[in-house]
Amino acid sequence: MSLPALILLPGMMCDSRMYAPQIDALKNIAQCQVGCISGADNMADIAAQVLARAPKEFALAGLSMGGIVAMEIVRQAPHRVTRLALMDTNPKAEIADVKAARKPQIDAAKAGFLEQVLRETMVPRYFTNHYPHTQLEQLCIDMGLTLGKEAFIRQSLALKNRHDQQDTLANFHKPCLILMGEEDELCPLDRHLCMMSLLPQSTFISIPKAGHIPPLEQPKATSAALTQWMTK
């Protein structure tokens, strides 16, 4: 019997390397596929692109922007998603202050300063300060530079103009995992409690000593949570 399909959607300016520990840990229980979320400048088209490459039915997990894309996939094709994991993400539309900050970042990327945006504005907010994360920070910068400025611009616009997905979650009645790094400042606890309240079959897990990207910062705990979600 073939293993169930699991589509993993990474965070903004991240690729399959973000999920490398989980892909290895889950290899005996799921066929993992990392979806591309940088091919369009709006959530509807990004989700449609992922669906076009996806099997008929699949489990779906997304972190941060990947979680936002996952919610749009559920909106478009709830019958194809067998279970859902939302990690360090936000079901609400982008607030005005964050929208306003997008333009200077986009302008900087267009001018050739993508690495500076990644290194000075984005990556410093990803991890906790319990211990140095030099290697993980450099990995995130490398992933972002691999994707490049055009991907950054498209993803920024998609995030800026996204819609609220609370109604989408309220109408999804399959097993769900809500996971967050305990010290995530970008997507704090209230966003995750909101999602949990909307999803009738949800389990909430908070990963200690982790910030915005627990799959990298606390890979064993994250893999254990995803394994439990996939097998329960």
matplotlib code that plots the C-alpha trace (Angstrom):
import matplotlib.pyplot as plt

x = [0.0, 1.4, 2.0, -0.4, 0.7, 1.8, 2.3, 4.5, 4.4, 7.4, 7.5, 8.2, 11.5, 12.1, 12.4, 12.5, 15.5, 13.3, 11.6, 14.6, 14.5, 10.7, 11.0, 13.6, 11.6, 8.3, 9.7, 8.2, 4.7, 4.2, 5.2, 6.4, 6.2, 7.3, 5.0, 6.2, 4.6, 6.5, 5.0, 2.3, 1.6, -1.7, -2.8, -5.5, -3.1, -0.4, -2.9, -4.1, -0.6, 0.0, -3.3, -2.4, 0.7, -0.9, -2.3, -6.1, -6.1, -3.4, -2.5, -1.5, 0.9, 2.1, 4.2, 3.8, 3.1, 2.8, 0.0, -1.7, -1.5, -2.7, -5.9, -6.5, -6.1, -8.7, -11.0, -10.6, -10.6, -11.6, -12.6, -9.0, -7.4, -7.6, -6.0, -4.5, -1.5, -1.1, 2.1, 3.2, 0.7, -2.2, -5.7, -6.4, -5.9, -2.7, -3.0, -2.2, 1.1, 2.5, 1.1, 2.9, 6.2, 6.0, 6.7, 10.2, 11.2, 10.0, 11.8, 15.0, 14.8, 14.2, 17.3, 19.5, 19.4, 17.5, 20.3, 20.2, 16.4, 16.8, 19.7, 18.6, 14.8, 13.5, 15.8, 16.6, 13.0, 12.9, 14.6, 14.8, 17.7, 18.4, 21.5, 23.3, 21.6, 24.3, 24.0, 20.2, 20.2, 22.6, 20.5, 17.5, 19.5, 20.7, 17.2, 16.0, 18.8, 18.2, 14.6, 15.7, 14.2, 11.3, 10.0, 10.3, 8.3, 5.6, 5.3, 5.3, 2.3, 0.5, 0.8, -0.1, -3.4, -4.5, -8.0, -9.2, -9.7, -11.6, -14.7, -12.7, -11.4, -14.8, -16.1, -13.3, -14.2, -11.2, -8.3, -6.1, -2.9, -2.3, 1.4, 3.5, 7.0, 6.3, 8.2, 7.0, 6.8, 5.6, 2.6, 1.8, -0.4, -3.7, -3.6, -3.2, -5.9, -8.2, -7.5, -8.1, -11.4, -12.5, -11.5, -13.7, -11.2, -8.0, -5.1, -2.9, 0.9, 3.3, 7.0, 9.2, 12.4, 11.3, 10.4, 8.9, 10.4, 10.3, 10.9, 14.5, 14.9, 13.3, 13.2, 12.7, 9.7, 8.2, 8.6, 7.1, 4.0, 3.6, 4.0, 1.3, -1.0, -0.4, -1.0, -3.8]
y = [0.0, 3.4, 6.0, 9.0, 12.2, 15.2, 18.6, 20.9, 24.7, 26.7, 30.2, 33.4, 33.1, 29.6, 26.4, 22.6, 23.1, 24.5, 21.1, 18.9, 17.5, 16.7, 15.1, 12.7, 12.0, 11.4, 9.4, 6.1, 7.4, 10.0, 10.8, 14.4, 17.0, 20.6, 23.1, 26.2, 29.4, 31.9, 31.6, 34.4, 37.7, 36.7, 33.9, 32.6, 31.9, 30.5, 28.0, 27.1, 26.3, 24.1, 22.3, 21.7, 19.8, 18.0, 14.5, 14.0, 13.9, 14.9, 16.1, 19.7, 21.5, 25.1, 27.5, 31.3, 32.3, 28.6, 28.4, 31.3, 29.6, 26.4, 28.2, 29.4, 25.8, 24.7, 27.5, 26.4, 22.6, 21.5, 18.1, 17.3, 18.1, 15.1, 16.9, 20.3, 21.6, 25.4, 26.5, 29.9, 31.6, 34.0, 33.6, 37.4, 39.9, 42.0, 45.0, 48.6, 49.0, 45.8, 46.7, 50.1, 48.4, 46.3, 49.1, 50.1, 46.4, 45.8, 49.0, 47.8, 44.4, 46.0, 48.1, 45.1, 45.0, 41.8, 40.3, 43.4, 43.1, 39.4, 39.9, 43.1, 43.1, 39.5, 36.9, 38.5, 38.0, 34.3, 32.6, 32.9, 34.4, 31.4, 30.5, 31.6, 30.7, 31.7, 28.6, 28.7, 32.4, 31.9, 29.1, 31.4, 34.0, 31.4, 30.2, 33.7, 34.6, 31.3, 32.3, 35.8, 39.3, 38.5, 35.8, 38.3, 40.9, 38.4, 37.0, 40.4, 41.5, 38.2, 38.7, 42.4, 41.8, 38.5, 38.0, 37.0, 33.2, 32.8, 31.7, 29.1, 27.5, 27.5, 25.4, 22.8, 19.7, 17.4, 16.7, 19.8, 20.7, 24.2, 24.5, 27.5, 28.3, 29.4, 32.7, 33.5, 37.3, 37.5, 35.3, 35.4, 33.2, 35.1, 34.2, 30.5, 30.5, 32.2, 29.4, 26.7, 28.3, 28.1, 24.6, 22.0, 19.1, 20.9, 20.2, 22.9, 22.4, 25.1, 24.2, 25.5, 27.5, 28.1, 31.3, 31.7, 28.6, 25.6, 23.1, 24.4, 25.6, 22.6, 19.9, 16.9, 18.4, 19.7, 16.3, 14.5, 16.8, 16.3, 12.5, 12.4, 14.5, 12.3, 9.0, 9.7]
z = [0.0, -1.0, 1.7, 2.0, 0.2, 2.3, 0.7, 2.8, 2.1, 3.3, 4.7, 2.7, 0.8, 2.0, 0.0, 0.7, 2.9, 5.6, 5.9, 5.4, 9.0, 8.7, 5.2, 6.7, 9.9, 8.0, 5.1, 6.4, 6.9, 4.1, 0.6, 1.1, -1.6, -1.1, -2.9, -4.7, -3.4, -5.4, -8.9, -8.7, -7.0, -5.4, -3.1, -5.4, -8.2, -6.0, -4.5, -7.9, -9.0, -6.0, -6.6, -10.3, -9.2, -6.3, -6.1, -6.0, -2.2, 0.2, 3.7, 3.8, 6.1, 5.8, 7.9, 7.9, 4.3, 3.5, 6.0, 4.4, 1.0, 2.7, 3.8, 0.3, -1.0, 1.6, 0.3, -3.3, -2.8, 0.7, -0.7, -1.7, 1.7, 4.1, 7.1, 7.7, 9.7, 10.2, 11.8, 12.9, 10.6, 10.5, 9.2, 9.0, 6.3, 6.6, 8.8, 7.6, 9.3, 7.8, 4.4, 4.5, 5.3, 2.2, -0.3, 0.9, 1.1, -2.5, -3.6, -1.9, -3.6, -7.0, -6.4, -5.7, -1.9, -1.3, 0.8, 3.0, 3.5, 4.4, 6.7, 8.5, 8.4, 8.1, 9.4, 12.8, 13.8, 12.9, 15.9, 19.7, 21.5, 23.8, 21.8, 18.6, 15.3, 12.9, 10.7, 10.6, 9.8, 7.0, 5.6, 5.5, 3.7, 1.3, 0.6, 0.0, -2.4, -4.3, -4.9, -5.8, -6.0, -8.4, -6.0, -3.1, -4.9, -5.9, -2.4, -0.8, -3.0, -2.4, 1.4, 1.2, -0.6, 0.9, 2.2, 5.7, 5.8, 9.1, 7.3, 5.4, 8.6, 10.2, 7.4, 7.4, 9.5, 9.2, 11.6, 12.1, 13.9, 15.1, 15.9, 16.9, 18.3, 21.8, 21.3, 17.8, 17.6, 14.0, 14.5, 18.2, 20.4, 19.7, 16.0, 16.8, 19.5, 16.9, 14.4, 17.1, 18.0, 14.3, 13.6, 15.3, 15.0, 15.9, 18.3, 19.5, 20.2, 21.3, 20.8, 23.6, 22.8, 19.3, 17.4, 13.9, 12.2, 14.6, 11.8, 11.8, 15.4, 17.1, 14.4, 16.6, 18.4, 15.2, 13.5, 16.4, 16.3, 12.5, 12.9, 15.6, 13.3, 10.3, 12.2, 14.6]

ax = plt.figure().add_subplot(projection="3d")
ax.plot(x, y, z, "-o")
ax.set_aspect("equal")
plt.show()
